[in-house]
Amino acid sequence: MTEPLLHLAEAPLWEAARGTGTYEMSTRGRTLQEEGFIHLSLPHQLPGVVRMLYGGDDQDLVVLVVDPDRLADPVRFEAMKPGGEKFPHLYGPLPVSAVVEVRRLDDWYHDRREEDEPQ
């Protein structure tokens, strides 16, 4: 598996997607159909995405860990503005089968802090 891709999801929306087999929310309040792609991030990009999209309202969020090798649709790395940081975008629905792990956002942060601490 190459580096995992991440997607922030509202827990109830993720649970609903598990019943249909695909997740089609692009970002907070915007669907794949409205945006044209699903916003993803790399692990080091996630904290900035949380701050930008959710501010302090990050309750009930889960981190979907996506195996890019399980995606049928293309992922393109694109900057939001010229010369800006490139983020991965999935140009199609996210199959539930491509999500290899789901973690509460608080747990993700806790585990990342432990990984970063010197042993």
DAFEN-V917288 format. One record per residue. RES is the residue in one letter. PSI is psi in radians with two decimals (* if undefined). OMEGA is omega in whole degrees, 0 to 359 (NA if undefined). D_FIRST is the distance of its C-alpha to the first C-alpha in Angstrom with 1 decimal. Layout:
res=<RES;RES>
psi=<PSI;PSI>
omega=<OMEGA;OMEGA>
d_first=<D_FIRST;D_FIRST>
This chain:
res=<M;T;E;P;L;L;H;L;A;E;A;P;L;W;E;A;A;R;G;T;G;T;Y;E;M;S;T;R;G;R;T;L;Q;E;E;G;F;I;H;L;S;L;P;H;Q;L;P;G;V;V;R;M;L;Y;G;G;D;D;Q;D;L;V;V;L;V;V;D;P;D;R;L;A;D;P;V;R;F;E;A;M;K;P;G;G;E;K;F;P;H;L;Y;G;P;L;P;V;S;A;V;V;E;V;R;R;L;D;D;W;Y;H;D;R;R;E;E;D;E;P;Q>
psi=<2.36;-3.07;2.35;2.65;2.62;2.63;2.30;2.28;2.59;2.27;-0.79;-0.59;-0.66;-0.77;-0.72;-0.69;-0.59;-0.53;-0.43;-0.34;-0.22;2.61;2.26;0.49;2.27;-0.88;-3.07;2.02;0.11;2.31;2.93;-0.74;-0.64;-0.69;-0.54;-0.20;2.96;2.20;2.29;3.02;2.85;2.79;-0.72;-0.28;-0.29;-0.80;-0.71;-0.64;-0.75;-0.83;-0.77;-0.76;-0.52;-0.27;-2.20;-0.06;1.16;0.37;2.55;0.43;2.53;2.66;2.08;2.15;2.04;2.28;1.92;-0.41;-0.23;0.12;2.39;-0.53;2.74;2.57;2.21;2.41;2.07;2.54;2.54;-0.47;2.70;2.27;-0.02;3.05;2.45;2.33;2.59;2.42;2.27;2.10;1.12;3.08;2.67;1.96;2.38;-0.59;-0.30;-0.20;1.96;-0.18;2.53;2.18;2.47;2.53;-0.76;-0.72;-0.66;-0.87;-0.76;-0.83;-0.63;-0.70;-0.73;-0.66;-0.59;-0.30;2.45;2.51;*>
omega=<173;181;181;174;182;173;174;181;171;187;180;179;177;180;178;180;179;179;182;179;177;178;187;173;181;182;183;176;182;180;173;182;180;186;182;179;176;178;175;174;171;183;182;181;188;181;179;178;179;181;184;187;188;182;178;183;183;177;174;176;174;176;175;178;188;173;183;179;180;181;177;182;184;171;179;176;187;176;179;176;182;179;181;179;181;178;177;177;178;182;178;180;178;177;178;181;178;180;186;179;176;181;173;182;179;179;178;180;181;181;179;178;179;179;184;181;177;181;NA>
d_first=<0.0;3.8;6.6;7.5;10.6;13.7;16.9;20.2;22.0;25.4;25.2;27.7;26.1;22.8;24.8;26.6;23.5;22.3;25.6;25.1;21.5;20.7;20.9;23.0;24.0;23.2;24.5;27.5;30.1;28.7;27.1;24.8;28.1;29.9;27.3;25.7;22.1;20.2;19.8;16.5;16.0;13.9;14.6;17.5;19.0;19.4;22.8;24.4;23.4;24.9;28.0;28.4;28.0;29.2;31.3;32.6;32.1;28.7;29.9;28.0;24.7;21.3;17.9;15.5;11.9;10.0;6.6;7.4;6.4;9.2;11.6;14.6;16.4;15.9;14.7;17.1;17.6;21.3;23.9;26.4;29.2;29.7;28.4;26.6;23.1;20.5;18.6;16.0;17.9;16.8;19.6;20.0;19.8;16.9;16.4;16.8;14.4;11.4;12.5;10.9;13.4;16.8;18.8;22.2;22.4;24.9;22.6;19.7;22.3;23.7;20.6;19.7;23.3;23.0;20.0;22.0;25.2;26.3;26.5>
